[in-house]
Amino acid sequence: MKMFLLLILTAFMWGFTPILEKVGLTKTQPLTAVTIRSIAVCLVLLVFLFFTGRLKEVISVDTKTIAIFSISGIIAGLLGMLTYFQALKLGATSEIVPIVATYPLVTAILSVLILGEQITILRILGTILIVAGIWLVQL
């Protein structure tokens, strides 16, 4: 039950933020928006880590893990957000967000190619549903 509530809360937060971002992008450029967003996130994280006594955990992470999360942050947190914000600035939120939300399709394909995960009938059906969902939203 707790997991379900957390997922509902996550969906609400992720569903609400594109509205805020669309409004914010009317008065600024995507690079500025990503910068402001990133600084705010970093500040809140540092305060949270400090008050929970977990700041030392960040310092003790091994180099390989730091590199992996740094690359991930650059790809998704910087480049992905820049392209997303640029699209959001140019188009309708109700059309852009569903297309961006197809990232599980990319993850499914890459998990097979890179991680060697198995292709199953359910994953194939899920992929078909994702593509069908994109098509339906664009009608």
Rosetta constraint file for C-alpha pairs under 8 A:
AtomPair CA 1 CA 5 HARMONIC 6.31 0.50
AtomPair CA 2 CA 6 HARMONIC 6.19 0.50
AtomPair CA 3 CA 7 HARMONIC 6.20 0.50
AtomPair CA 4 CA 8 HARMONIC 6.21 0.50
AtomPair CA 5 CA 9 HARMONIC 6.12 0.50
AtomPair CA 6 CA 10 HARMONIC 6.08 0.50
AtomPair CA 7 CA 11 HARMONIC 6.08 0.50
AtomPair CA 8 CA 12 HARMONIC 6.18 0.50
AtomPair CA 9 CA 13 HARMONIC 6.21 0.50
AtomPair CA 10 CA 14 HARMONIC 6.01 0.50
AtomPair CA 11 CA 15 HARMONIC 5.78 0.50
AtomPair CA 12 CA 16 HARMONIC 5.99 0.50
AtomPair CA 13 CA 17 HARMONIC 6.17 0.50
AtomPair CA 14 CA 18 HARMONIC 7.25 0.50
AtomPair CA 15 CA 19 HARMONIC 7.80 0.50
AtomPair CA 16 CA 20 HARMONIC 6.90 0.50
AtomPair CA 17 CA 21 HARMONIC 6.02 0.50
AtomPair CA 18 CA 22 HARMONIC 5.91 0.50
AtomPair CA 18 CA 93 HARMONIC 6.98 0.50
AtomPair CA 18 CA 97 HARMONIC 7.51 0.50
AtomPair CA 19 CA 23 HARMONIC 6.34 0.50
AtomPair CA 19 CA 93 HARMONIC 7.36 0.50
AtomPair CA 20 CA 24 HARMONIC 6.07 0.50
AtomPair CA 21 CA 25 HARMONIC 5.95 0.50
AtomPair CA 21 CA 85 HARMONIC 7.64 0.50
AtomPair CA 21 CA 88 HARMONIC 7.95 0.50
AtomPair CA 22 CA 26 HARMONIC 6.76 0.50
AtomPair CA 22 CA 88 HARMONIC 6.16 0.50
AtomPair CA 22 CA 89 HARMONIC 6.44 0.50
AtomPair CA 22 CA 93 HARMONIC 7.14 0.50
AtomPair CA 23 CA 27 HARMONIC 7.83 0.50
AtomPair CA 24 CA 28 HARMONIC 6.77 0.50
AtomPair CA 24 CA 33 HARMONIC 7.71 0.50
AtomPair CA 25 CA 29 HARMONIC 6.24 0.50
AtomPair CA 25 CA 30 HARMONIC 6.84 0.50
AtomPair CA 25 CA 33 HARMONIC 7.12 0.50
AtomPair CA 25 CA 85 HARMONIC 7.57 0.50
AtomPair CA 25 CA 88 HARMONIC 7.90 0.50
AtomPair CA 25 CA 89 HARMONIC 5.92 0.50
AtomPair CA 26 CA 89 HARMONIC 7.11 0.50
AtomPair CA 28 CA 32 HARMONIC 6.54 0.50
AtomPair CA 28 CA 33 HARMONIC 6.58 0.50
AtomPair CA 29 CA 33 HARMONIC 6.22 0.50
AtomPair CA 29 CA 86 HARMONIC 7.95 0.50
AtomPair CA 30 CA 34 HARMONIC 6.08 0.50
AtomPair CA 30 CA 82 HARMONIC 5.77 0.50
AtomPair CA 30 CA 85 HARMONIC 5.30 0.50
AtomPair CA 30 CA 86 HARMONIC 5.73 0.50
AtomPair CA 30 CA 89 HARMONIC 7.81 0.50
AtomPair CA 31 CA 35 HARMONIC 6.17 0.50
AtomPair CA 31 CA 82 HARMONIC 6.24 0.50
AtomPair CA 32 CA 36 HARMONIC 6.19 0.50
AtomPair CA 33 CA 37 HARMONIC 6.05 0.50
AtomPair CA 33 CA 85 HARMONIC 7.98 0.50
AtomPair CA 34 CA 38 HARMONIC 5.95 0.50
AtomPair CA 34 CA 78 HARMONIC 7.00 0.50
AtomPair CA 34 CA 81 HARMONIC 6.65 0.50
AtomPair CA 34 CA 82 HARMONIC 6.62 0.50
AtomPair CA 34 CA 85 HARMONIC 7.98 0.50
AtomPair CA 35 CA 39 HARMONIC 6.16 0.50
AtomPair CA 36 CA 40 HARMONIC 6.19 0.50
AtomPair CA 37 CA 41 HARMONIC 6.23 0.50
AtomPair CA 38 CA 42 HARMONIC 6.11 0.50
AtomPair CA 39 CA 43 HARMONIC 6.14 0.50
AtomPair CA 40 CA 44 HARMONIC 6.23 0.50
AtomPair CA 41 CA 45 HARMONIC 6.05 0.50
AtomPair CA 42 CA 46 HARMONIC 6.08 0.50
AtomPair CA 43 CA 47 HARMONIC 6.28 0.50
AtomPair CA 44 CA 48 HARMONIC 6.08 0.50
AtomPair CA 45 CA 49 HARMONIC 5.98 0.50
AtomPair CA 46 CA 50 HARMONIC 6.01 0.50
AtomPair CA 46 CA 55 HARMONIC 7.32 0.50
AtomPair CA 47 CA 51 HARMONIC 6.19 0.50
AtomPair CA 48 CA 52 HARMONIC 6.10 0.50
AtomPair CA 49 CA 53 HARMONIC 5.97 0.50
AtomPair CA 49 CA 54 HARMONIC 4.88 0.50
AtomPair CA 49 CA 55 HARMONIC 4.78 0.50
AtomPair CA 50 CA 54 HARMONIC 6.28 0.50
AtomPair CA 50 CA 55 HARMONIC 5.39 0.50
AtomPair CA 54 CA 58 HARMONIC 7.50 0.50
AtomPair CA 55 CA 59 HARMONIC 7.22 0.50
AtomPair CA 56 CA 60 HARMONIC 6.39 0.50
AtomPair CA 57 CA 61 HARMONIC 6.52 0.50
AtomPair CA 61 CA 65 HARMONIC 6.62 0.50
AtomPair CA 61 CA 66 HARMONIC 6.61 0.50
AtomPair CA 62 CA 66 HARMONIC 6.34 0.50
AtomPair CA 63 CA 67 HARMONIC 6.14 0.50
AtomPair CA 64 CA 68 HARMONIC 6.22 0.50
AtomPair CA 65 CA 69 HARMONIC 6.23 0.50
AtomPair CA 66 CA 70 HARMONIC 5.91 0.50
AtomPair CA 67 CA 71 HARMONIC 6.08 0.50
AtomPair CA 68 CA 72 HARMONIC 6.15 0.50
AtomPair CA 69 CA 73 HARMONIC 5.93 0.50
AtomPair CA 70 CA 74 HARMONIC 6.19 0.50
AtomPair CA 71 CA 75 HARMONIC 6.12 0.50
AtomPair CA 72 CA 76 HARMONIC 5.93 0.50
AtomPair CA 72 CA 77 HARMONIC 7.38 0.50
AtomPair CA 73 CA 77 HARMONIC 4.62 0.50
AtomPair CA 73 CA 78 HARMONIC 6.52 0.50
AtomPair CA 74 CA 78 HARMONIC 4.88 0.50
AtomPair CA 74 CA 79 HARMONIC 6.17 0.50
AtomPair CA 75 CA 79 HARMONIC 5.13 0.50
AtomPair CA 75 CA 80 HARMONIC 5.91 0.50
AtomPair CA 76 CA 80 HARMONIC 4.45 0.50
AtomPair CA 76 CA 81 HARMONIC 6.40 0.50
AtomPair CA 77 CA 81 HARMONIC 5.63 0.50
AtomPair CA 78 CA 82 HARMONIC 6.00 0.50
AtomPair CA 79 CA 83 HARMONIC 6.26 0.50
AtomPair CA 80 CA 84 HARMONIC 6.01 0.50
AtomPair CA 81 CA 85 HARMONIC 5.84 0.50
AtomPair CA 82 CA 86 HARMONIC 6.08 0.50
AtomPair CA 83 CA 87 HARMONIC 6.22 0.50
AtomPair CA 84 CA 88 HARMONIC 6.04 0.50
AtomPair CA 84 CA 100 HARMONIC 7.62 0.50
AtomPair CA 85 CA 89 HARMONIC 6.01 0.50
AtomPair CA 86 CA 90 HARMONIC 6.38 0.50
AtomPair CA 87 CA 91 HARMONIC 5.96 0.50
AtomPair CA 87 CA 96 HARMONIC 7.04 0.50
AtomPair CA 88 CA 92 HARMONIC 6.78 0.50
AtomPair CA 88 CA 93 HARMONIC 6.08 0.50
AtomPair CA 88 CA 96 HARMONIC 6.54 0.50
AtomPair CA 91 CA 95 HARMONIC 7.49 0.50
AtomPair CA 91 CA 96 HARMONIC 6.84 0.50
AtomPair CA 92 CA 96 HARMONIC 6.21 0.50
AtomPair CA 93 CA 97 HARMONIC 5.90 0.50
AtomPair CA 94 CA 98 HARMONIC 7.04 0.50
AtomPair CA 95 CA 99 HARMONIC 6.85 0.50
AtomPair CA 95 CA 137 HARMONIC 6.84 0.50
AtomPair CA 95 CA 138 HARMONIC 6.67 0.50
AtomPair CA 96 CA 100 HARMONIC 6.29 0.50
AtomPair CA 97 CA 101 HARMONIC 6.03 0.50
AtomPair CA 98 CA 102 HARMONIC 6.78 0.50
AtomPair CA 98 CA 134 HARMONIC 6.72 0.50
AtomPair CA 98 CA 137 HARMONIC 7.27 0.50
AtomPair CA 99 CA 134 HARMONIC 6.18 0.50
AtomPair CA 102 CA 106 HARMONIC 7.28 0.50
AtomPair CA 102 CA 130 HARMONIC 6.54 0.50
AtomPair CA 102 CA 134 HARMONIC 7.78 0.50
AtomPair CA 103 CA 107 HARMONIC 6.23 0.50
AtomPair CA 104 CA 108 HARMONIC 5.94 0.50
AtomPair CA 105 CA 109 HARMONIC 6.37 0.50
AtomPair CA 105 CA 127 HARMONIC 6.01 0.50
AtomPair CA 105 CA 130 HARMONIC 6.98 0.50
AtomPair CA 106 CA 110 HARMONIC 6.09 0.50
AtomPair CA 107 CA 111 HARMONIC 5.80 0.50
AtomPair CA 108 CA 112 HARMONIC 6.54 0.50
AtomPair CA 108 CA 123 HARMONIC 7.61 0.50
AtomPair CA 109 CA 113 HARMONIC 6.39 0.50
AtomPair CA 110 CA 114 HARMONIC 5.55 0.50
AtomPair CA 110 CA 115 HARMONIC 7.33 0.50
AtomPair CA 111 CA 115 HARMONIC 4.89 0.50
AtomPair CA 111 CA 116 HARMONIC 6.37 0.50
AtomPair CA 111 CA 117 HARMONIC 5.72 0.50
AtomPair CA 112 CA 116 HARMONIC 4.70 0.50
AtomPair CA 112 CA 117 HARMONIC 4.53 0.50
AtomPair CA 112 CA 118 HARMONIC 6.17 0.50
AtomPair CA 112 CA 119 HARMONIC 6.85 0.50
AtomPair CA 113 CA 117 HARMONIC 7.65 0.50
AtomPair CA 119 CA 123 HARMONIC 6.44 0.50
AtomPair CA 119 CA 124 HARMONIC 7.23 0.50
AtomPair CA 120 CA 124 HARMONIC 6.32 0.50
AtomPair CA 121 CA 125 HARMONIC 6.12 0.50
AtomPair CA 122 CA 126 HARMONIC 5.98 0.50
AtomPair CA 123 CA 127 HARMONIC 6.08 0.50
AtomPair CA 124 CA 128 HARMONIC 6.29 0.50
AtomPair CA 125 CA 129 HARMONIC 6.20 0.50
AtomPair CA 126 CA 130 HARMONIC 6.23 0.50
AtomPair CA 127 CA 131 HARMONIC 6.38 0.50
AtomPair CA 128 CA 132 HARMONIC 6.09 0.50
AtomPair CA 129 CA 133 HARMONIC 5.92 0.50
AtomPair CA 130 CA 134 HARMONIC 6.35 0.50
AtomPair CA 131 CA 135 HARMONIC 6.34 0.50
AtomPair CA 132 CA 136 HARMONIC 6.14 0.50
AtomPair CA 133 CA 137 HARMONIC 6.16 0.50
AtomPair CA 134 CA 138 HARMONIC 6.33 0.50
AtomPair CA 135 CA 139 HARMONIC 6.63 0.50
